Amino acid sequence: MATAAATTSSLSLLFARPNSRHPSGSHLRLPRRARCAASDAAATATKHRRPAEENIREEAARLRGPSQGFSAWYVPFPPTPDGDPNERYSLDEVVYRSSSGGLLDVQHDMEALARYPGSYWRELFDSRAGGTAWPYGSGVWSKKEFVLPEIDSDHIVSLFEGNSNLFWAERLGREHLGGMSDLWVKHCGISHTGSFKDLGMTVLVSQVNRLRRAPLSRPIAGVGCASTGDTSAALSAYCAAAGIPAIVFLPADRISLQQLIQPIANGATVLSLDTDFDGCMRLIREVTAELPIYLANSLNSLRLEGQKTAAIEILQQFDWQVPDWVIVPGGNLGNIYAFYKGFEMCRVLGLVDRVPRLVCAQAANANPLYRYYKSGWAEFQPLVAETTFASAIQIGDPVSVDRAVFALKATNGIVEEATEEELMDAMSLADRTGMFACPHTGVALAALFKLRDQRIVGPNDRTVVVSTAHGLKFTQSKIDYHDKNIKDMLCQYANPPISVKADFGSVMDVLQKNVNGKT
């Protein structure tokens, strides 16, 4: 079975489940709102609409029940037995690094959450899915207790992100991957700004909104990020919705026009810098150290709290059954850890009994984690990333490398790479079976092709490929591929349009040659 065993030792420091049990014989009931959402059709039919003058945010404030005592805070990452057990920070502090200069992670009060059995959380999350009750209609905020439990619903900035399609890639698996019958693609790019970054940005901007408003009233002038495109789009949209200034640093001439226009249209201050992403990242960190601008990059662990809900959502969509493999494209490497964190949190709290094996897929032109993995985790060597069609993961010095290694070791994970031709062919082949994939999804699919060829992933393994962005953001790469306009690339699945004279005979000749032959 291609699954990871439940892990212990250092993991228990991060996801420690208490030994205390719920009092024997007690009967846990869902909260009132959850019971109403899960009630029978007759009860639903008699439910009245909110007053016409009341919006959904005001309705949520009116119906708000008492706090259930859940909380979360920052702790140093990774957890170590010899570290300072008392080092922790409130989420209301503006802090990005531990006292030793390392990363931070959001730690939840697992003892409080574990007072409720896994069945409680499964039923609660299922009862909220896809509704319009504020803020639980969001795929992120439907898991609010696992994300930012203490934030007031009135401070949440949501565009009803998440709830994305889990696509059964039937034909791709059957015809091109050796008869895989249980292949799925999680379309995280079918979201408000067209990428999975929305899942994390709703959390970060919501927390900034909380900090800026009374009673905290922190003097935060705006929110800034360095970006390869998708982060800036998400940040700009959520800041625009909240009325918070957004500042984005972009590498000049290295992102698609579709990505560039998003922050411009949303009113962000856009700085196009003559450097790569890593250079932009260095500059934004220097700027946020001097100005009251809140850092929005994945160095900030708040975003991972939103991104981890995609993992919980996958479990939910499989009726709380665990897939065998989850393949995630990797650039700055926060997302692979976010998926691990979502799966592991559900395991520790009893929603599921195991976690899947994780695969991180990198473009060969930007593959520092792959090289680290192939060295046996001997020594990490950052590099200058070369140009890749998977531009959002064109990162040579990823911030979250330690997080990614932690997740991969904990799940007996794998790192694979894809050349430019492999990723473009995989993307185009997927498109031929009904998708419209981005190049980053092509990286993950190319990794799957290799793992199938190596017989590491079996034909009956339930496998989920994470699609991180919408293909419409990367149309130029598709145009060049189908025009066979890419140097040193065969473009074997190219499908260029056919120029035909506007007469019946010419059209019939072409159709008989192309359509009849395919039939």
N, C-alpha and C positions, 0 to 999 in steps of 0.2 A: 504494500500500500504506500503510495507516494505522499505520505503525510508526515508532519513533524510531531514528534512526541512532546507531551507537556514538559516544559522546562522548569527547573528549580534553581537552586543556588542564587546567583546574582539577580535573576529575574524576580525572586521573591522580595528583593529590596524595592523593586519598582512597582510590582503588582501584588503586594502582600495582602492576602485574604485572611481575616482574623479567624481564630478558632471558635469564637462565640457563635452560637446557633440561635435561630429565632425560637422564642419560647414554644415548647411543645404544645400542640393542640390549639394554638392561636390561629385565627382565620384572617388572612390578609385579603383586603378588598382593594380593587382599583380605585383611584381617586374619582370623584364625582364626574368630572368631565370625561375621563376615560370610560367609565361605565356607561355614560350616555352615548358615547360614540360607538360602543360595542353592543348597544341594546337592540332589541328586535325591531322589525319593520313597523309594527303598530306604534311603538313608542316614538320612533323617528317621525312618523307621519304627523304626530300631534305636537312636535317641537315647533315653537314659534320663532320667527325671525327676530333679530335684535331690532330695537327701535330705529326708525328710518334716519333719525338725526345722529345716530351713533355709528362710528366706524369700527372696524375689527380690533384696532388697538385699544380703543376706549371700552369695547366690550370685554376684552381680556382683562383690563384693569378692574372692571366691575365684578367679574367672576373670579378674580384671583383668590386662591385659598391661602391658608397659612403656610409658611416656609416649612420644608421637610428636613431642614438641618443638614443639607449636603453642602460641601465646600471643596475648594481646590486651591492650590498654591504652587509657586515655583520651587523646584529643588535642583541641585546641581546634576548634570548628566555627564557621564554615566554614573549610576549609584555605585559607591565603593564601600566595602566594610570599614576601611580605615579613614573615610571622609568624616567631616564634621556633621554629626547627625542632627545638629540644631540649625544648620544653614538652610533657611527657607525664606521666601519672600512672598508678600502678598501680591496677588494679581493686579492690585491697584498701584503697585510701584512701577516706575518706568525703569526697567532693568533688563538687560539682554545677556549678561555674562555672569558666571559665578565669581566668587571672590578669588578663585585661582585662575580666572580667565577662560574657563571652559564653558560649554553650552549649558543651557537650562532646560528643564522639562516641566510640564504641568503634571503635578501629582494630585490625584483625587483622594478624598476621604473614603477609601475602600471599605472601611469598617461600617460607615454609615450606609453606603450603598448595599453592602452585603446583608443588611438587616432584612432585605427583601429577596426572595428567591429568584432564580433566573426566569421562572415562569411569569412572575409579576412583570419583569422588564419586557419580556417578549410580548405579552398581551398589551402592555401600555404603549409600546412603540407601534405595534400593529394597529392599535385603535386610533392613532393619530395620523397614520400614513395618508398623504394625498388630500387632506382636508383643507379648510380655509380658516380654522380657528387660530388666532394669532397667539404665539408665533409658530405653532406646532405644525402648520401646513408645510413648512420648510423641511426638506430632508435632513438638514442639519439640526434645526431647533426642535424637531420631533424627538430628538435624543438629548434635550437640553440638560438633563441631570448628569449626563456623561460628558458634557461639553463645558459650559460655563454655568454651573448650578446656581450661583449667587446673583447673577445679573437680573435686574428688573426687566420685565418684558417690554416696558416702555422705552428702554434704552437700546433694544435690539434693532439693528439695521439689517433687514432681510429683503431679498428680492425673490423669495420662495424658490431658492436654489435646491439642488439635490433632486431626489426622486427620479434619477435618470434611468434610462432604458437599459435593461440587461438583455442583450440581443443574442438569440440562439443562432450561432453561425453554422447552420446546418450544412449548407452546400460546401462552404469552405472546408469544414472538417471532413465531410464525406468524400469529396472529390480530390482534395489537394493535401490532406494531412493524414492519409492512410486510414480513412474510415473512422475518424474521431466522431463519436456520436454525442458527446457531451461538452462541446466547445461553446463558450460564451464570450461575448465582448461587452464589457461594462462601459457604456457610452457616457463618461463623465463630461465630455465636451458638449453634450446636449444640455447646455446650461445658459444662464442669462448672458454672460459675455463670451460663451463658446469655449470654456476650458474648466478643468477641475479646480482652478485657483479660486473660483467663487466660493467653494466650500470652506476654505480657510479664511477668505477675506471677510465674509460675513461675521465671523467670530472676532477677528482683529478690529475691524472698524466699529463693531458694537461695543467692544471694550473701550476703545478710544472715545466713543460717544459718551459712555458712562463716565470716563475720567474728566471730560470737558464740561459736563453738566453738574449742577448742584446735586448733592452738597459737596462733592469733591472739588469741582471747579479748577482743575489743573490747567496751567497756562500752556496748552499744546496748540501751536499755531497751525499745524497741518500734519499730514502723514506722507512719508516719502519712501521710495523704493528704487532699487536698481532692477532692471528687467531685461529679459530676452523677448518680451512682448506680452505674454499672457498675464503675468503678475500686474503689469501696469494697467492693462485693460480692466482687470477685476478691481484693483484698488481705485481707479478713477470712477468706475460706475458706483461703487458702494459709498465712496466719499461724496459723490454728487448727490446720491439719494439722501445722505445725512446732512448735506450742507457743510462739509468739512473740506478745506483746501487739500489738494493732492499734488505732490511733486514727484515726477518720475525721471530717472536717469536711464537713457537708452543708448546702446552702442550704435553709432552711425552706420547706416547702410547694411545692417545685419539682421533686420527683422522685416517681415512682410508688410506691405502697405496696409493690408487689412488689420494687422495688429497695431500699426502706427496710428491709424485714424481713430481707433477706439478711445484712447486717452485724450486725444485732441478734441474729439466730439463731446466728451464728457466734461470738458472745461479744465482739465489738469494743466499744470505748468510742466511742459515737456522740454527736457534738455537732451539734445542729441550730441553725444560725446564721441570724440575720435579715439575710441578705445574699445576693448571687448567687454563682455559682461563682468569678468573678474575685476577689470579696471573701474567699471561703474560701481561695483560693490565696494571697493576700497574707498571711493570718493563719498558714497552715501553714508558710510560708517563714520567718516571724518566729519561730514556736515552735521549729522545727527548728534555728534558729540559736542558740537558748538552751538547749535540752534535748537529751539524748542520744537523740533520736528520728530514725530514718532516713527521709528523704523518699522517697516512693514515686510521686510524680507524674511525668509524662513529661518534666519538666525533667531527670529522671534518665534518662540515655540507655541504661541497662541494659535497660529494658523494651522498647525498640525492637529489641534483639537477638532477643527472643523473637517479637515481632510480625512481624519480617521473614520468619520461617519460613513464614508463610501464603503469601507469594509463591513461595517455593521449593516448597511443597506444591502450588500450582497448576501449576507446571511439571511436577512429578512426576506429577500426575493427568492431564496432557495428554501423558504419555509423553515429556516433555522437549521438547515443542513450545511455542513462545511465542505467547500470544494477541496480538491486535492492539490491544485496548483493555482497560484495567482501571479501573473507576469506583469510587471510594472516598468515602464520606461524610466530611466534615471538620469538626471542632470545634476541639480544641486543636492539631490538625494534625501530631501525631507520626506517625500511622498512614500517611499518604500517603508520608512519607519512609521509613518502615520498609519499605513495599512496594517503593519504588525501590531501597532498599539491598539487599533480598533478590534482586531481579532483576539488579541491576548486579553484585553479587558473583558470581552464577552466570555472567554474561557474561564477566567478567574471568578467572575460573578455568576457562573453557572448557566449562562444562556446557551452555550455549546460546550462540548467536551474536549475539543482539540482545536488546533490551528492549522491552516494549510501551509504547504511549503511555498516560499516566496522566491521569485526569480526577478532580479534586476537586469534590465536590458539597456545597454548603452550603445550609442553610435561609435563605430571604430575610430572616427575622427575626434572623439571626445570621450575617451574611455579610461580615465584614471582608476576608477573602481574595479574595472575588469582586470587591469594590470595588477592591481593590488591583490585581487582574488587569486589570479593565476600564480602569484608569487608565494601563495600559502599564507597570506596576510603578514608577510615579512616586514615590509616597510611601505608606507604610502608615499607616492611621489606625485605631487601636482604637476600639471603640464600645461602648455599653451594649446588650447583646443583649436583644431583646424576647422575649416568651414564644413558644415553639414546641412543637408536639407532638413534635418530635425533640429532646427535652429533654437528651439526652446530648451534643448538639453545640450547646447554647445557650450559646456562649462568644463574647464580644466582643473579648477581648484574648488571643489564643492564644499560648502559650509557644513553640510550634515553628513560628512563621510563617516564619522564615529557612530552616528545614529544608524546609518545604513548597515554598517558592519555588525552592530549589535542585533539588528533585526534579522539579518541573514544567518548569523551564527545561531540565534535562538530558534530558527525554523528549519535548520539544515538546508539553507537556501543556496542558490546558484547565481552567478553573474555570467551573462553571455553578451556578445557584441554582434553588431551587424554592420557590414560595409555599406557604402552609399548605394551600390547596385542592389544589394540584398534588401535593404529597407525599402527602396523605391519599387522593386519588383513585388515584394510582399504587400505593400500598400495597394499597388495597382491590381494585383490578383484578388485582394479582398474586395476592392471596388467592383470587380467583375462578378462578384457573388452577392451584390446588393448593398454593400457599405459605401461610404464616402469618407475614407479614413485619412487621417493626417499622417505626415511622415513619422511622427513619434510613435504612433500606433504601428506603423510599418516596422519600426525597430523592434517592438515587442513581438509582433507576428513573425519576423525573421528569426528572432531568438527561439520561438516555438518550433518553427520548421527545423532548426538545428537540433533541438532537444528531442524531437520526434525521430529525426534521422539517427541520433545516437541511442534511441530507445530508452531514454531517461523518462520521458513522458509517454505513458502507455495510451493505446487507442481508446480505452474505456475510462481513462482518468477524467474526472470532472475538472475542467481547466477554464479559468477566467483570464482573459487578456484585458488589461485596463487601457481604454482609449482616453487619452488625456485632453484632447482638443478636437474641435470640429474641423473637418476637412476644408470647409469654406474659407478658413483663415489662410490656407496654403495652396490656393488655386494656381499660382504661378508655377510651382513645382510640378503640378499635374499637367499643366499646359506644356511645359518644356519636355516632360516625359513622353506625352502622346504625340508631340511634334518631332520626337527623336532628336531633340536639340540639347542633349547633355553629352559633353565631351567624354569619350572613353566609356560610354555606357550603351549596351545593346538595346535596352528598353524593349525587352521581348514581349511585353504585354501591351505595347502601344496600340492605340485604336484611333488613328487620325481620321478626320472626316474625308469623304470621297468627293472630289469635284466631278460633277456630271453635267452634260449638256441638258438643257431644259426641253427635251423631247421624249416621247413615250418609249421609243425603241432603245435609246441610250439608258433610260432608267430601268427598263426591263432587263437589259443585259447585265447591269450591275447587280440587280436584285437576284437574278437567277444564279449568278456566280457566288454571291455572298450569303444570301438568305437561304436558298435551297440547299447549298452545301452544308450549312450549319444545322438545318433541319434533319 
